[in-house]
Amino acid sequence: MRNYILKRLLFMVITLLVITIVSYTMMRLAPGDPIRSQQLGSENAGVQNAAKKETLGEKILREKYHLDRNPIVGYGYWIWGIVTRFDWGSSIVVDKGAPVLDVIAERLPATLKLETLSIILVYACAIPIGIYSAVRRDTLSERAMTVALFLLYSLPTFWVGLLMLVFFCGDRFLNIFPVAGLAPDSYLTWGVSYWRILAETARHYVLPVTCLSYASLAGLSRFARVGILEIVRQDYIRTARAKGLPEWKVILKHVFRNSLLPLVTLFAGLLPGLIGGSIIVEYIFSIHGMGSLSILALSSRDYPLMMALFTIGAVLTLLGILISDLLYAVVDPRITYK
């Protein structure tokens, strides 16, 4: 196992280098100029004086961020700063001059909380639904559940989010949940108990987490159902039933564990979501997380911030694939690291 992990880690390093080289090169070759947009947005003097200052400022900034060199040389400076000093650079436009890691650290907690709660909710609901659908297949309740899940899966996130805002926020229909953010206003927390603060905070999470979870819940429950149906037809399941084992023990002990491979495979895509967040959900509910930060970085061509987001996303993707591969052997003993 140790040799397998070491080989995979070495392969991950090579893959990560290729990903970052391609990302940096494509980013530099894409249209857009972060230095010019930053200078034009910051100068308010006369036209002639502004033009002179912009030219001098652009030259200084291009040298600082190595944008006056070709992409390969610029990438070399960027990767050398990370390897030697763990310096990811500073933001050009989004948060001018601030270290990139500080900008990410400010936005990361909100997205981590949202995505973690969403993942817990999805797996906690999807697995029992998948088991029920497989055990009670072709019944009226199972068919109705299948139709409902397909409807949920087909609904676009932005539409559901806007409907939630209209019906559950504001004074038009049901004013149950807050409109924006993940924390209650400070005046609501003055002199109130801890449980009241916790309840007010939970109200802010209900709609975003629901909007993040419903489509994944529908898809994951279908995968769980298919995996369980494939295992239920195996000979050793019929043997376990012939021995007189209770049905719940057959399902949970023999069927469920052996049907986890599809669910483990889907886990590889969960880690990148922890930092990537949901751009649509964060925009609709005015949440300052990683999704909105990604939009700002891309729209302003903030190269250091974009590279940090690309790299962290790639690392989490590769780690998710590695963890999934390791879990295969835990779920199914027939799979070995060789």
N, C-alpha and C positions, 0 to 999 in steps of 0.2 A: 504493500500500500504506500509506503514512504517513497519508493522509487517512482511509482505511478504519479504521486502528487508532485514530486520534484520535476518530472518530465512535463507534466501539464503546466506547472508554473513557468518553466522555461519557454514553453510554447506560447503561453500568455504574454510574456514579455516581448517576444518577437512579434506576435500579432498586434500588441499595443503600439509598438514602434511603427509598424506599417500603417495602422489606423491614424495615428497622430500625424505622420508625415503626409498622408493623403489629405487629411482634414485641413492641416495648415496650408498646404499648397492650394487646395481648392478655395479656401477662405481668402487667401491673398489674391487669387486670380479672379474672384467674383467682383462684380461691379460694386462701387461704393467706396467712400473715403472717410474713415472715422476722424482723421485729423482735420480735414477741411470742414466737416460738419460741426465739430467741436469748436473750432476757431470762429466760424461764422455765427455760432450761437452765443459766444462769449464776448465778442467785440461790439461795443456800442458807440464808439467814437465816430469822427468824421470819416467820409468814404476813403479819402486818400491816406490819412493816417492809419485807418483800420486796415487798408490793403497792405501797407508796409509792415504793420505789426503782425498781420496774419502770415505774411511770407516768412518773417523771421520766426514766428511761433511755430509755424508748420515745420520749418527746418529743424528746430530744436526737438520738437516732439517726434519727428520721424527718426532722428538719430537716437532718441531715448528708447523708442520701441523697435528700433532696427528695421523700420519700414523703408529706409532708403537703400537697403540691400535686397538682393534677390531672395525668393522664398526659401531656398535651401539654406542660405547663410542665416536668415532670420530664424528658421527652425532650429538651427544649431545653437544660437544664442538662447533660445527659449528652453530647449531641453537641457542645456548645460546649467542654466540657472536652477532648474528643478533638481538635477542630480547633485549638484555641489552645495547649494544653499537652501533647497526646498523653497525656492522663490518662484511663485507662479505669476509674477508681474503685478502690475496695478491697472485698475480700470481706466480706460481712456475717456469714455463718454458717460456711462450709466452712473458711476459714482467717482467723479474725476479725481484721480490720484490715489484712491483708496486701494489697499491690497485686495487682490481678487479673492483670496480665501476669507477675508473679513466680510466682503460683500456676500459671498455664498453662505457663510456662517449666520449672517443676519436673516436670510430668507429660508434656510434649511429647516429649522424646527417646525414651522407651520406645515410644510409639505410632509415631513416625516410623521407628524401626528395624524394628518389626514389619511395618508396612504397606509399607515400601520393599522389604524382603526378599520379602514376599508378592507384590507386583506383579512383581518380577523373576522369581520362580519361575513365576507364572501365565503370563506372556508367553513365557518360555523354553520352557515345556512345551506350552502350548495351541497355539501357531502350528505347530510340527512335527506335533502330533497332527491339527490341522485339515488340513494339507497331505496327510498320509498318508491320512486318511479320504476326502478328495476324490479323490485319485489312485487309491486302491484301493477305490473305492465298489462296493457290492454284492458284495464278497467276504466270505468267512466271518470273516476277521480284522476287517474293518471293521464288520461287524454286531455282533460280540462287543464291540468297543470302544465302539460306540454304546450298547449296552445298559449297559455298565459306566459310561459317562459319565452317562447318564440316572439311574442308581442313585445315583451320587455327588451329582448335582444335587438329588435329591429328599431326601437325608438331612438332617435338621435339625442345625444347628451345635451346639446345646447337647447333643444326644444323642451326637454323635460326640465332642465334647470330654469328656463324662463317661466314655464307653467308653475313650477314650485314658487317662484318669486311672486307671481300674480295671485295665486290662490292662498298661500300660507304666510305671506308677508304684506305689510301695509294694511290699509283700511278698506280695501275694495271687497274682500271676501273674509278670510279668516286671518286675523292678526295674531298668529301663534309663534312664529319664529322671527328672529332678527334678519335684517336685509343683508348685512355685509359684515365681514370680519370673522375672527375666531375667538374674540375675547369681549366680554361685556364692557360697557363704558365705565370709566373710573367712578363716576358718581353713584353707580348702582352697587358698588362694593363697599361704600362707606358705612361702617357700623353695622354690617350684616354678618350673619354667621357663615362659617366655612361651607356648610351644606348648601346655603342659598347661593353662594358664589359658584360652587360646583354645578348646581342646577342651571344657573344662568349661562355658564360656559358650555354646558352640554347642549343647551338650546342652539348655540351657534354652530355646533358640529352636525346636527341632525340632517339638515338639507344637503350640505356639501358631501358628507359621507354617503348618504343615500344615492345622490346623483353619481358619485364615483363607483358605486358598488353594483347597481342593479344589472347592468349589462354583463359584467364579469360573473355575477352570480348565475345568470341564466346560462352563459356559455359553460362555466365550470360544472354546473349540475348535469348538463348534457354529457360532458366527458365522463363524469363519474358514473352516470347511468350506463353508457356504452361499455365502460370497463367492467362494471359489475355483471352485465348481461353476458359478456364473453366468458367470465369465470364461472358463472352459475351453471353453464352447460358442460363443464368439465366432469370427468368420471369421478374424481376424488370428492367432488361435492355430492354426487349421488351416493357415494359410499358413506360419507359422513351422515347423510340423512337416513340411510338404511340402518346405521348403527343406533338410531333413535335419538340423536342429538336434537335439542330444541332448535327451532328455526332461527331464533335470534342469535344463538351461539354459532350456528353454521354461517350466518351472514357476517357477523362481526369478527369471528375468529378465523374462518377459512376464506370467505369471499372478499371481505373488505380489504384486508392487507394485500392480497395478491392482485387487487384491482387498482392499487395506488400508483402504478407506473405512469399512466397518463397525467395524473395530478402532480406527480413529481416533475415530469417534463415541463409542465406549465409554470412550475416554480422558477425556472430560469428567467422568465420574463418579469418576475415581480421585483427583483432588486433594482433594476434601472428605474422602475416607476417610483421607488422611494425618494429619489433625488430629482427625477424628471418632472414628477408631479403631473397634474392634469391642467393643461393650459386653459381649456374651455371652462372647467369648473372654477378655477381660481379667478378667471376674468369675470364670470357671471356673478360670483359672490364676493368680489372685491377682496380677495385674499392675497396678501403679499408673500407669495411663496416662490418656489423654484420655477414653476410654470410661467408666471408673469415675468420673472427675471430672464428666462430664456428668450421670451419675446422681445424684451428691451435690448438684450445683447445682440440678437440677430438684426433687429431693425436699425440699430445704431452702428452696426459693424464694430462692436467693441471686441477686437481680436483677442486680447489676453483673457477676457471673461468667456468668450466663446470657446477658446481652446480648453479652458479649465472645465467647462461644462461638458464638452465633447469627451475629454479624457476620463473624467470621473464616471460618465455614463458608460464608456467602453469598459472601464475596469469593473464596474458593477455587473455589466452584461457577462463578461468572461467569468467572474466569480460565481454568478448565478448558474452558468452552464457547468462549471466545475462541481459546485455543491449538488446539483441535480445528478451528475454522473456518480458522485460518491453515494448519494442516497439510493441509487438503483440497487447497489449491493446490499444495503440495509433492508430494503423492502423485499427484494427477491434474492434469496441465498444462492440461486443458480447462476447469478451474474457475478463474475469475479473481475478483479482489477487487471487480470492478464488479458 
